[in-house]
Amino acid sequence: MYQTRYRFVISGRKPRRSMRQHHITGVVSQNYEEIKRNCLARRTLFEDPEFPAESSSLYYSQPPKRRVEWKRPKEICPNPQWIDEGASRFDVVQGELDDCWMIAAVASLTCDQKLFSRVVPPDQSFQHGYCGAFRFRLWYQGEWLDVVVDDRLPTYRGQLIYMHSDTQMEFWSALLEKAYAKLHGSFESLKGGSAHEAMEDFTGGLAEVFSLKEWPANLLQIMLKSHERSALMACSIDYDGQTVDQHHRLDNGLIVGHAYSLTSIRQIDVDGSGNHVTLVRVRNPWGNDKEWNGAWSDRSQEWERLPQHKKESLGLTFDDDGEFWMNLFDFLSHFSELEICNLDPVCNESAVSVKRWEVTTHTGSWVKHVSAGGCRGNHPESFWTNPQFRVTLTDPDETDDEDECTVIVALLQKDRRKKRQEGVDLLQIGYIIYQLKDNHQGPLDKNFFLYNASVAKSPPFINRRETCGRHKLLPGNYVIIPSTFNPNQEGDFLLRIFTEKAKETQELDEETRFMEIEIHTCNLQALVGGPNALTQPSDSPPPPTSADSREQEERLARFRTIAGDDMEVDAYELQEVLNFAFTKKFVFPGFSIDVCRSMVALHDGDLSGKLGFEEFRDLWADLKRWEGVFREYDIDRSGSFNSYELRLALNSVGFRLSNRTFQSIVMRYSNKTGQIEFGDFIVCAVRLKTMIEAHRTADFNNIDNFIQTTMYS
């Protein structure tokens, strides 16, 4: 007999090899083969610690309407089967969970057996090598993952309450739904969505969404070619929120606010006259009699005109199974949206005739006060701070008469469904494409976007997981700016760029470094005239390199009043002088002794731990320069500026920072509202220059990692 407990426990030690944290946040990769081997050796059944048979796996806000019992298939029926007589679209029946969008995608998946076998490995069984664990292969935010689940399923009175097969003994579909729920945190997280979201997760393909209110002129050609290339398709009728309740059944039999699978499209010569009728086959994932009742529906008179052999070629049945045919005109008239998931040959090896897309992928983040600048139309002052991605197109499409390149851009926001239980909603996202007139390499500044028009953009900003657009562009250099609609909305994203020909892409980012910018040295009289002199502005030009010896002696005498008899300024003396000078001009608590030590270290060329006359002069020149920059960017004289102005201010004094490094600086030196005050700006500049100089001396391999790891020390 099998025992019914098997758990992996993660302690503070190194995790077991059977389970490791994947680099995708919150996703644990479990080794199915090792789990199976351990279970069989111990004669135990697997219990998944990452998705336990508990209420937390069912819901995060609304508990099920009835008491749920978790049962294994062998407790539900005497002879459970993994796949019974082959998988088909009729094996997918929706349960009590409102995830028809996912069910529609699964039904489409079964229409291609090679693709289906990639997601649902067929070499699993409830008889041979059974250990209570099953595995699936799912695409998740840019990567293929093995998702392992145990086979404990939610039931009520011995019956499955969620997705199931039309036969009680088959369980692949129920366990696939469980694996998908695990990937997103709970079964409730699957409530509501778009079919193309799941179609991408089952194929790794690219989904396009077409509004059927204004469909493109070549939509029929797109549909026929997509079907020929084994694309997954789905459709739905929008709920208008006014006239009827969601999931209301219309007089024509169709359901509002409901996702359907589109499983076939055929052009039929009905009477041999050469006049073809285009028919589409649609399936309601409920798998019941809720079907279309218009022309070409089950048992409609139109079928009487079709010879029997043509009916057989269509696989025509008139069962109450949720599947029906309708002509294309009725389909376009009654449905609101068509979703097509195009498959790359890597996903579908059977589609050998399909040209391979050239695909590049980039990941990025919108970070509050750093790289979440909002959309161009409403927020031109901060839009330039969004992530920027350069695309170089060199060769036009082979069949394009206008020598243009097809570019499909897909912008996906990560983990939003999984974070719904934390109150996180989908963001409104989109992108804009600009053409570069030269071989520009670094990030584009605000003025570029203020004075240059875009050449393409995404569909209107929308709160979906992914927005996608197809564009025709001439060969050249372009930059894609993904953004949220409003600024300071945080999230991670995946940007995919599909082209027919090879192209080059890269993120436009700075190389972290410090550039010496020529400035005028401030008046030595102000430098060495004592604390009072330090508060006086200097308008006179820098002194000549060869000063009169008497004048030099006077300056040294004034410097001695600060430094003392040893003619060197230590950190404590520096603190006294600087706080006396700058706290009169700016409201801040003054510089700490640690900051003053950093200042001394920055200019202590002889490593004495103190500053001589020349060293002190150089430090003071830095401070006066940074003070002037702060005044320049503090336009409203509030004593602070925002993080976007911080980047401009740092650039103006020679700092060039990568996005990652700048993000760590903002987190370190800004307050809760993202404002940087004078003292924090000076400290930031001092420490940055110190760290960059230290990195240059020590010759570390990665300056960004060096700065980020030492920023808080």
C-alpha positions, 0 to 999 in steps of 0.5 A, a space after each residue: 500500500 502507498 502512504 499518502 504523504 510526501 513533502 519536501 521541506 526547505 530550511 535555511 540550508 541549501 535546497 534539495 536538488 528536487 526543488 530550486 528557486 527559478 530566476 523568475 520571481 516566485 516560480 519554483 522549478 521542481 525536478 519531476 524525475 527526482 520526485 518520481 524516483 523518491 516517491 517510488 523508492 519510499 512507496 509514497 504519493 507526492 504532496 506538493 508543498 508549493 501548491 498544497 491541498 488547502 484553501 489558499 490554493 483555491 482562492 484568495 478572496 471568495 471561497 467556493 460555494 460548497 465544501 471542497 474535498 481534495 481527492 486523487 483520481 483513484 478515489 474518484 473512479 476505479 480505473 482513472 486514465 491519463 488520456 483515454 483514446 486520444 485527446 480531443 477538444 471534447 475532453 475539455 468541459 468547463 466547471 464552476 470556475 469562470 475560466 472559459 478563456 483558458 478552456 477555449 485555448 485548451 480546446 484549440 490546443 488539442 487540435 494539434 497533437 504535436 503541440 499538445 504533446 509538448 504541453 501535456 507529455 503523454 508518457 504519464 500514467 495512473 498505472 505504470 510508475 504512478 507516484 501521484 505527481 504529473 508534469 506539464 510544460 508551459 511558457 511563462 513570461 518568456 521561458 518554458 517551465 516544467 510545472 509539477 503538480 500532485 493529483 489531488 483535485 477539488 471535488 464535491 460529493 466525489 465529482 470534480 468541480 472545475 475543468 474536466 473531461 466529458 468522461 469521468 475516467 480521464 484526468 489530463 485536462 483537470 490536472 492541466 488546469 491545476 498546473 496553470 492555477 499553480 503557476 498563477 497562485 490559485 484557482 481563483 486567479 484564473 477567473 476572467 481573462 483573454 483566450 490569447 493569454 492562455 494560447 501564448 502560455 501553451 505555445 510560446 507564440 505571438 497572439 494578435 487581437 482583431 476587433 470585428 467591429 472594424 476588421 481589416 480588409 484581408 482578414 479572411 486571408 489572415 484567418 485561412 493562412 493562420 489555420 493552415 499554419 496551425 495557429 490557435 484561434 478564439 473569439 468572444 462577444 463583448 459584454 456592453 455592461 448595460 443591455 444584458 447580464 454577463 453570460 446572458 444567452 442571446 436569441 441566436 444561442 450565443 453567450 455574451 462575455 464568453 470565450 469560444 474556440 475557433 477550431 476550423 475554417 473551410 471554404 466549401 463549394 456547396 452545389 458544384 457551381 464554383 460559388 464557395 461558402 466560407 464556414 467556421 467551426 466554433 466551440 463553446 467550452 461549456 460542451 453543452 447545448 448552448 450553441 448557435 441556432 442560425 444558418 449552418 447551425 446543427 440540423 439547419 436546412 443549409 446542410 441539406 444542400 451539402 452532399 454526404 461526402 462533403 459533410 463527412 470531410 467536415 467531420 460534421 456531427 449534430 450532438 449537443 456538445 457545444 460545437 457548431 458551424 456558421 458562415 463567415 458573414 454571420 461570424 463577423 456580424 455577431 462576434 466582437 473579437 478574434 484572437 489568433 496565436 501565431 506559432 513559430 516553427 520551434 513551437 510547432 514542428 509539423 508546420 514545416 511550411 511556415 517561415 520562421 520569425 526572427 524573434 528578440 526578447 528584452 525584459 525591463 521594469 517601470 520603477 517609480 521615480 526612476 523609469 516609470 515616466 508615463 505616456 508621451 501625450 499626457 506626460 512629456 516632461 517625464 516620458 523620456 525616462 521610460 526604458 528605451 530599446 533600439 531596433 536596426 532593420 536592414 533588409 525588407 520583406 522578400 515579398 514586400 513591393 514597397 521595400 518595407 519590413 514587417 515588425 510585430 511588437 508585443 509588450 507583456 506585463 509580468 505577474 499581474 494575474 498572480 498578484 491579484 491576491 495582493 490587490 494588484 490590477 493590470 496596468 494600462 500599457 502601450 508603446 511608441 516607435 520613433 525613427 533615429 536619424 543617425 547611429 545614436 547609441 546612448 539614451 535619448 533625452 527629453 528634447 528628442 521626444 519633444 521635437 520628433 514625431 513618432 512613426 508607429 505606436 501600439 493600439 490604444 493603451 489598455 489594461 490587458 496582460 499584453 498589447 501587440 501591434 503589427 507595423 510596416 517600417 522602412 529599413 533604418 534605426 528605430 527606438 521603441 519606448 514601452 510605457 504605462 499610461 500614468 507615471 510612477 506605476 511600477 511593474 516588470 515587462 517582457 518586450 518581444 520583437 518579431 521580424 521576417 528578416 534578421 535585425 539588431 536590437 539593444 537597450 539604450 543605456 548609459 555606461 556608468 562613468 565620470 567625465 571630467 568637465 572643464 570648469 572655472 576654479 572658484 576664487 581662492 580668496 573665498 577659499 582661504 578667507 575663513 568661514 565668512 568668506 566661504 559664504 560669499 559668492 565669487 564673480 571674479 575670474 580664477 587667479 593666474 597660475 603664478 601668483 604674487 608671493 605676498 598674495 599667496 602668503 595671505 591666502 595661506 594665512 587664511 587657509 591656516 585659520 581653517 587648518 591650524 598649524 599643521 596646514 591640513 584639514 581633517 574630517 572634523 575641521 572640514 565638517 565644521 567649515 562646510 556646515 557653517 557655510 552651507 546650512 546658512 544657504 540650505 535647510 538641511 541638518 548638515 554633513 555627517 562626519 562619515 560624509 566628510 571623511 568620504 570628501 577627504 578620501 576623495 581628494 587626499 592624494 598623498 593618503 595622509 588622511 587630511 587635505 592640504 591647501 591644493 587638495 582642499 581647493 579641489 574639493 571646494 571646487 567640486 562643492 561649489 560646482 555641485 551647489 551651482 547645479 543644484 540651484 540650477 535644477 531647483 527651479 522653484 527654490 523649494 530646496 529639492 528636486 525630483 528624481 528626473 531632475 536628479 539625472 539631469 543634474 548628475 549628467 551636467 557635472 559629468 556623471 553617466 549612470 546606467 539605469 540599474 545604478 541610477 535606480 539604486 541611487 534614487 532608492 538610497 537618496 530620495 525621500 518617500 515622495 521621490 524628492 532629493 534635498 540639497 544635502 542628499 544631493 551633495 552626499 550622493 555626488 561625493 560618494 559617486 565620485 569616490 566610488 567611481 574613482 575607487 573602481 578605476 583604481 582597483 579595476 573591478 570588473 563591474 562598476 555597476 555591481 560595485 556601486 550598488 553593493 557599496 551604496 549602503 555601506 
